[in-house]
Amino acid sequence: MSPTANHARGGTLALLGGGEWSDGTRDLDRELIAASGAKEAVVIPAAAAYEHPERVADRAAAHFEALGIKARTLPVLNRRDAEDPNHAEIVRKARLVYLCDGSPLHLRSVLKGSVLFDAVLSAYHGGAALAASGAGATLVGDPMVDPRGGAYTVGLGVVPNLAVFPYHGTAAAHLRERSIDLLPRSARLVGVDDATALVRDRDGSWRVAGVGRVTVYEGRTCTAYAAGDTVPDLG
């Protein structure tokens, strides 16, 4: 199954602007656990492959233990790891899958067209919750904001025609302006603050969770939404 072969809604999707597994995301993660019935969070640390990935496992374990479930961080750091059928089988059976923050370009090189990403899609379309933070959130959409300058490149297309700008409240203004100016006409741009998520529930509706805001851009016009707000017209 290709990354864009199936856009049917499945489980809950949470696109975080960054700051996963923090005090500000605790309530969101409780919601994801409840919505999916997960007893374990399966964490894919590939985006952090060059940023002390062992710390990802420690942080995830402590965070989810406090929420009453275990965290299993898979040793997926490169393309070879993403083609391991044992890793794919674990993800396929998961009820909560988490793509952590880090390098979106490395994460794309690891996941795109891999058996692991097919397993991520299979789990999500089968009703699992899929959370993606920072780099992961950027990559889940298509087009993808290129971190090297704010222009666009190809994402994985779990949500087509939606571009995610992470760390929105703290990002450099010139990068944000470039992403606004270069946005393709067919796409929508959403800026998501740290410790904040744009959430698509199983019924297809979108809402904001966390401690910050989600800002939706239509050209130079923008609308900001706070936690608890419904975000209309995202498809």
BALOBA-1460 file (C-alpha; in Angstrom, 3 decimals):
// residues 235
<rec num="1" residu="m" x="0.000" y="0.000" z="0.000"/>
<rec num="2" residu="s" x="1.481" y="3.360" z="-0.989"/>
<rec num="3" residu="p" x="1.488" y="6.326" z="1.431"/>
<rec num="4" residu="t" x="-1.265" y="8.078" z="-0.508"/>
<rec num="5" residu="a" x="-3.306" y="5.010" z="-1.428"/>
<rec num="6" residu="n" x="-5.779" y="5.235" z="1.417"/>
<rec num="7" residu="h" x="-7.046" y="8.499" z="2.836"/>
<rec num="8" residu="a" x="-10.040" y="6.942" z="4.596"/>
<rec num="9" residu="r" x="-10.452" y="8.172" z="8.126"/>
<rec num="10" residu="g" x="-9.597" y="5.676" z="10.777"/>
<rec num="11" residu="g" x="-8.471" y="6.429" z="14.317"/>
<rec num="12" residu="t" x="-7.641" y="9.702" z="16.024"/>
<rec num="13" residu="l" x="-4.882" y="11.824" z="14.490"/>
<rec num="14" residu="a" x="-2.929" y="14.333" z="16.590"/>
<rec num="15" residu="l" x="-0.488" y="16.738" z="14.924"/>
<rec num="16" residu="l" x="1.632" y="18.443" z="17.578"/>
<rec num="17" residu="g" x="3.694" y="21.564" z="17.023"/>
<rec num="18" residu="g" x="6.447" y="20.125" z="19.229"/>
<rec num="19" residu="g" x="6.980" y="19.552" z="22.927"/>
<rec num="20" residu="e" x="5.666" y="16.000" z="23.071"/>
<rec num="21" residu="w" x="5.463" y="14.211" z="26.433"/>
<rec num="22" residu="s" x="5.351" y="17.417" z="28.444"/>
<rec num="23" residu="d" x="2.984" y="18.710" z="31.104"/>
<rec num="24" residu="g" x="1.106" y="20.572" z="28.384"/>
<rec num="25" residu="t" x="0.324" y="17.397" z="26.421"/>
<rec num="26" residu="r" x="-0.644" y="15.133" z="29.323"/>
<rec num="27" residu="d" x="-4.389" y="15.644" z="28.886"/>
<rec num="28" residu="l" x="-4.108" y="15.122" z="25.132"/>
<rec num="29" residu="d" x="-2.274" y="11.835" z="25.597"/>
<rec num="30" residu="r" x="-4.919" y="10.707" z="28.076"/>
<rec num="31" residu="e" x="-7.515" y="11.404" z="25.379"/>
<rec num="32" residu="l" x="-5.562" y="9.404" z="22.805"/>
<rec num="33" residu="i" x="-5.244" y="6.464" z="25.185"/>
<rec num="34" residu="a" x="-8.961" y="6.535" z="25.954"/>
<rec num="35" residu="a" x="-10.003" y="6.924" z="22.318"/>
<rec num="36" residu="s" x="-7.829" y="4.052" z="21.119"/>
<rec num="37" residu="g" x="-8.030" y="1.723" z="24.092"/>
<rec num="38" residu="a" x="-4.229" y="1.493" z="24.043"/>
<rec num="39" residu="k" x="-2.371" y="-0.415" z="26.740"/>
<rec num="40" residu="e" x="0.961" y="0.552" z="25.224"/>
<rec num="41" residu="a" x="2.328" y="3.476" z="23.223"/>
<rec num="42" residu="v" x="4.586" y="2.395" z="20.348"/>
<rec num="43" residu="v" x="7.153" y="5.123" z="19.730"/>
<rec num="44" residu="i" x="9.133" y="5.534" z="16.489"/>
<rec num="45" residu="p" x="12.261" y="7.590" z="17.305"/>
<rec num="46" residu="a" x="13.736" y="7.819" z="13.795"/>
<rec num="47" residu="a" x="13.484" y="11.613" z="13.558"/>
<rec num="48" residu="a" x="15.779" y="11.870" z="16.583"/>
<rec num="49" residu="a" x="18.372" y="9.425" z="15.205"/>
<rec num="50" residu="y" x="21.131" y="12.051" z="15.465"/>
<rec num="51" residu="e" x="19.820" y="13.714" z="18.624"/>
<rec num="52" residu="h" x="20.342" y="11.192" z="21.428"/>
<rec num="53" residu="p" x="17.522" y="8.786" z="20.552"/>
<rec num="54" residu="e" x="18.051" y="6.904" z="23.812"/>
<rec num="55" residu="r" x="16.597" y="9.918" z="25.586"/>
<rec num="56" residu="v" x="13.395" y="9.529" z="23.569"/>
<rec num="57" residu="a" x="12.802" y="6.109" z="25.122"/>
<rec num="58" residu="d" x="13.441" y="7.398" z="28.641"/>
<rec num="59" residu="r" x="11.137" y="10.385" z="28.258"/>
<rec num="60" residu="a" x="8.355" y="8.366" z="26.664"/>
<rec num="61" residu="a" x="8.570" y="5.640" z="29.306"/>
<rec num="62" residu="a" x="8.320" y="8.113" z="32.182"/>
<rec num="63" residu="h" x="5.501" y="10.088" z="30.566"/>
<rec num="64" residu="f" x="3.270" y="7.151" z="29.699"/>
<rec num="65" residu="e" x="3.950" y="5.315" z="32.949"/>
<rec num="66" residu="a" x="2.432" y="8.321" z="34.734"/>
<rec num="67" residu="l" x="-0.625" y="7.901" z="32.497"/>
<rec num="68" residu="g" x="-1.003" y="4.221" z="33.332"/>
<rec num="69" residu="i" x="0.386" y="2.511" z="30.231"/>
<rec num="70" residu="k" x="3.761" y="1.352" z="28.970"/>
<rec num="71" residu="a" x="5.814" y="2.870" z="26.165"/>
<rec num="72" residu="r" x="7.688" y="0.665" z="23.707"/>
<rec num="73" residu="t" x="10.307" y="2.587" z="21.730"/>
<rec num="74" residu="l" x="11.277" y="0.623" z="18.636"/>
<rec num="75" residu="p" x="14.953" y="0.682" z="17.569"/>
<rec num="76" residu="v" x="14.099" y="2.328" z="14.245"/>
<rec num="77" residu="l" x="16.775" y="4.863" z="13.304"/>
<rec num="78" residu="n" x="17.482" y="4.155" z="9.629"/>
<rec num="79" residu="r" x="15.977" y="2.673" z="6.490"/>
<rec num="80" residu="r" x="17.157" y="-0.835" z="7.261"/>
<rec num="81" residu="d" x="15.323" y="-0.704" z="10.590"/>
<rec num="82" residu="a" x="12.157" y="0.495" z="8.812"/>
<rec num="83" residu="e" x="12.221" y="-2.546" z="6.532"/>
<rec num="84" residu="d" x="12.384" y="-4.990" z="9.456"/>
<rec num="85" residu="p" x="9.171" y="-7.076" z="9.346"/>
<rec num="86" residu="n" x="9.254" y="-7.581" z="13.115"/>
<rec num="87" residu="h" x="9.083" y="-3.833" z="13.718"/>
<rec num="88" residu="a" x="6.302" y="-3.518" z="11.154"/>
<rec num="89" residu="e" x="4.262" y="-6.244" z="12.837"/>
<rec num="90" residu="i" x="4.494" y="-4.503" z="16.215"/>
<rec num="91" residu="v" x="3.305" y="-1.233" z="14.690"/>
<rec num="92" residu="r" x="0.522" y="-2.904" z="12.723"/>
<rec num="93" residu="k" x="-0.946" y="-4.290" z="15.959"/>
<rec num="94" residu="a" x="-0.484" y="-1.071" z="17.952"/>
<rec num="95" residu="r" x="-3.373" y="1.043" z="19.202"/>
<rec num="96" residu="l" x="-1.282" y="4.188" z="19.767"/>
<rec num="97" residu="v" x="1.652" y="5.063" z="17.502"/>
<rec num="98" residu="y" x="3.863" y="8.080" z="18.177"/>
<rec num="99" residu="l" x="6.274" y="9.749" z="15.721"/>
<rec num="100" residu="c" x="8.631" y="11.902" z="17.769"/>
<rec num="101" residu="d" x="10.254" y="15.220" z="16.888"/>
<rec num="102" residu="g" x="13.673" y="15.720" z="15.283"/>
<rec num="103" residu="s" x="14.694" y="15.896" z="11.625"/>
<rec num="104" residu="p" x="11.766" y="15.697" z="9.181"/>
<rec num="105" residu="l" x="14.069" y="15.044" z="6.224"/>
<rec num="106" residu="h" x="15.739" y="12.105" z="7.929"/>
<rec num="107" residu="l" x="12.373" y="10.783" z="9.068"/>
<rec num="108" residu="r" x="11.117" y="10.948" z="5.484"/>
<rec num="109" residu="s" x="14.155" y="9.050" z="4.200"/>
<rec num="110" residu="v" x="13.487" y="6.340" z="6.779"/>
<rec num="111" residu="l" x="9.721" y="5.986" z="6.362"/>
<rec num="112" residu="k" x="8.737" y="6.854" z="2.789"/>
<rec num="113" residu="g" x="7.680" y="3.695" z="0.933"/>
<rec num="114" residu="s" x="8.821" y="1.422" z="3.776"/>
<rec num="115" residu="v" x="7.050" y="-1.596" z="5.236"/>
<rec num="116" residu="l" x="7.018" y="0.247" z="8.555"/>
<rec num="117" residu="f" x="5.095" y="3.176" z="7.116"/>
<rec num="118" residu="d" x="2.636" y="0.771" z="5.519"/>
<rec num="119" residu="a" x="2.168" y="-0.655" z="9.026"/>
<rec num="120" residu="v" x="1.612" y="2.842" z="10.455"/>
<rec num="121" residu="l" x="-1.133" y="3.445" z="7.891"/>
<rec num="122" residu="s" x="-2.637" y="0.028" z="8.523"/>
<rec num="123" residu="a" x="-2.819" y="0.663" z="12.261"/>
<rec num="124" residu="y" x="-4.249" y="4.160" z="11.837"/>
<rec num="125" residu="h" x="-6.864" y="3.212" z="9.265"/>
<rec num="126" residu="g" x="-7.742" y="0.263" z="11.501"/>
<rec num="127" residu="g" x="-8.689" y="2.623" z="14.338"/>
<rec num="128" residu="a" x="-5.425" y="3.256" z="16.181"/>
<rec num="129" residu="a" x="-4.454" y="6.711" z="17.362"/>
<rec num="130" residu="l" x="-1.549" y="8.293" z="15.478"/>
<rec num="131" residu="a" x="0.348" y="11.157" z="17.110"/>
<rec num="132" residu="a" x="3.131" y="13.031" z="15.342"/>
<rec num="133" residu="s" x="5.139" y="15.852" z="16.885"/>
<rec num="134" residu="g" x="7.185" y="18.592" z="15.230"/>
<rec num="135" residu="a" x="9.081" y="16.823" z="12.458"/>
<rec num="136" residu="g" x="6.548" y="14.022" z="12.440"/>
<rec num="137" residu="a" x="3.604" y="16.410" z="12.156"/>
<rec num="138" residu="t" x="5.273" y="18.273" z="9.287"/>
<rec num="139" residu="l" x="5.888" y="15.030" z="7.446"/>
<rec num="140" residu="v" x="2.395" y="13.592" z="7.911"/>
<rec num="141" residu="g" x="0.889" y="16.292" z="5.731"/>
<rec num="142" residu="d" x="1.546" y="17.043" z="2.082"/>
<rec num="143" residu="p" x="3.013" y="19.405" z="1.015"/>
<rec num="144" residu="m" x="5.641" y="19.420" z="3.751"/>
<rec num="145" residu="v" x="7.288" y="22.579" z="5.070"/>
<rec num="146" residu="d" x="10.996" y="22.273" z="4.303"/>
<rec num="147" residu="p" x="12.984" y="23.105" z="7.478"/>
<rec num="148" residu="r" x="15.894" y="24.378" z="5.397"/>
<rec num="149" residu="g" x="14.115" y="27.586" z="4.471"/>
<rec num="150" residu="g" x="10.346" y="27.434" z="4.840"/>
<rec num="151" residu="a" x="9.542" y="26.432" z="1.251"/>
<rec num="152" residu="y" x="7.783" y="23.145" z="0.399"/>
<rec num="153" residu="t" x="8.714" y="19.611" z="-0.454"/>
<rec num="154" residu="v" x="6.889" y="16.274" z="-0.611"/>
<rec num="155" residu="g" x="5.396" y="14.842" z="2.564"/>
<rec num="156" residu="l" x="3.870" y="11.454" z="3.248"/>
<rec num="157" residu="g" x="0.317" y="12.521" z="2.525"/>
<rec num="158" residu="v" x="-1.571" y="10.923" z="5.406"/>
<rec num="159" residu="v" x="-3.535" y="14.182" z="5.213"/>
<rec num="160" residu="p" x="-3.338" y="15.519" z="1.659"/>
<rec num="161" residu="n" x="-3.354" y="19.242" z="0.909"/>
<rec num="162" residu="l" x="-2.530" y="20.159" z="4.502"/>
<rec num="163" residu="a" x="0.817" y="21.766" z="5.381"/>
<rec num="164" residu="v" x="1.861" y="21.905" z="9.039"/>
<rec num="165" residu="f" x="4.166" y="24.629" z="10.367"/>
<rec num="166" residu="p" x="5.448" y="23.419" z="13.771"/>
<rec num="167" residu="y" x="6.745" y="25.545" z="16.686"/>
<rec num="168" residu="h" x="4.535" y="28.269" z="15.272"/>
<rec num="169" residu="g" x="4.584" y="30.597" z="18.269"/>
<rec num="170" residu="t" x="8.374" y="30.570" z="18.559"/>
<rec num="171" residu="a" x="9.509" y="30.086" z="14.946"/>
<rec num="172" residu="a" x="11.592" y="32.668" z="13.123"/>
<rec num="173" residu="a" x="9.297" y="35.187" z="11.451"/>
<rec num="174" residu="h" x="11.074" y="35.049" z="8.083"/>
<rec num="175" residu="l" x="10.538" y="31.273" z="7.828"/>
<rec num="176" residu="r" x="6.862" y="31.646" z="8.645"/>
<rec num="177" residu="e" x="6.489" y="34.416" z="6.072"/>
<rec num="178" residu="r" x="8.168" y="32.314" z="3.398"/>
<rec num="179" residu="s" x="5.855" y="29.381" z="4.053"/>
<rec num="180" residu="i" x="2.846" y="31.690" z="3.790"/>
<rec num="181" residu="d" x="4.063" y="33.211" z="0.532"/>
<rec num="182" residu="l" x="4.941" y="29.898" z="-1.159"/>
<rec num="183" residu="l" x="1.923" y="27.855" z="-0.099"/>
<rec num="184" residu="p" x="0.421" y="26.026" z="-3.100"/>
<rec num="185" residu="r" x="-3.107" y="27.145" z="-3.974"/>
<rec num="186" residu="s" x="-4.480" y="23.649" z="-3.396"/>
<rec num="187" residu="a" x="-3.202" y="23.411" z="0.195"/>
<rec num="188" residu="r" x="-4.032" y="24.849" z="3.604"/>
<rec num="189" residu="l" x="-1.332" y="25.938" z="6.038"/>
<rec num="190" residu="v" x="-1.748" y="25.431" z="9.785"/>
<rec num="191" residu="g" x="0.694" y="26.788" z="12.341"/>
<rec num="192" residu="v" x="0.755" y="24.710" z="15.513"/>
<rec num="193" residu="d" x="2.344" y="25.961" z="18.737"/>
<rec num="194" residu="d" x="4.522" y="23.866" z="21.046"/>
<rec num="195" residu="a" x="2.673" y="21.503" z="23.423"/>
<rec num="196" residu="t" x="-0.410" y="22.003" z="21.239"/>
<rec num="197" residu="a" x="-2.113" y="19.685" z="18.778"/>
<rec num="198" residu="l" x="-4.443" y="19.872" z="15.834"/>
<rec num="199" residu="v" x="-6.589" y="16.784" z="16.376"/>
<rec num="200" residu="r" x="-8.800" y="14.978" z="13.880"/>
<rec num="201" residu="d" x="-11.315" y="12.794" z="15.654"/>
<rec num="202" residu="r" x="-12.833" y="9.646" z="14.234"/>
<rec num="203" residu="d" x="-15.852" y="11.521" z="12.902"/>
<rec num="204" residu="g" x="-13.550" y="13.652" z="10.729"/>
<rec num="205" residu="s" x="-13.924" y="16.857" z="12.746"/>
<rec num="206" residu="w" x="-10.872" y="18.897" z="13.713"/>
<rec num="207" residu="r" x="-10.165" y="20.584" z="17.049"/>
<rec num="208" residu="v" x="-7.364" y="22.102" z="19.134"/>
<rec num="209" residu="a" x="-5.880" y="20.508" z="22.255"/>
<rec num="210" residu="g" x="-3.004" y="21.562" z="24.497"/>
<rec num="211" residu="v" x="-1.787" y="24.853" z="25.890"/>
<rec num="212" residu="g" x="-1.259" y="27.016" z="22.798"/>
<rec num="213" residu="r" x="-3.010" y="27.875" z="19.561"/>
<rec num="214" residu="v" x="-3.461" y="26.595" z="16.044"/>
<rec num="215" residu="t" x="-3.427" y="29.268" z="13.325"/>
<rec num="216" residu="v" x="-5.003" y="28.568" z="9.943"/>
<rec num="217" residu="y" x="-3.759" y="30.617" z="6.991"/>
<rec num="218" residu="e" x="-5.652" y="31.500" z="3.846"/>
<rec num="219" residu="g" x="-3.248" y="33.706" z="1.977"/>
<rec num="220" residu="r" x="-2.398" y="36.603" z="4.277"/>
<rec num="221" residu="t" x="-5.579" y="36.111" z="6.276"/>
<rec num="222" residu="c" x="-5.266" y="33.967" z="9.379"/>
<rec num="223" residu="t" x="-7.540" y="32.713" z="12.131"/>
<rec num="224" residu="a" x="-6.252" y="31.483" z="15.499"/>
<rec num="225" residu="y" x="-7.991" y="28.754" z="17.492"/>
<rec num="226" residu="a" x="-7.448" y="27.928" z="21.168"/>
<rec num="227" residu="a" x="-7.760" y="24.667" z="23.088"/>
<rec num="228" residu="g" x="-11.258" y="23.246" z="22.829"/>
<rec num="229" residu="d" x="-12.102" y="25.144" z="19.644"/>
<rec num="230" residu="t" x="-13.372" y="23.343" z="16.576"/>
<rec num="231" residu="v" x="-11.356" y="24.102" z="13.441"/>
<rec num="232" residu="p" x="-13.688" y="24.154" z="10.403"/>
<rec num="233" residu="d" x="-13.120" y="23.398" z="6.739"/>
<rec num="234" residu="l" x="-9.923" y="21.345" z="6.923"/>
<rec num="235" residu="g" x="-11.417" y="18.309" z="5.198"/>
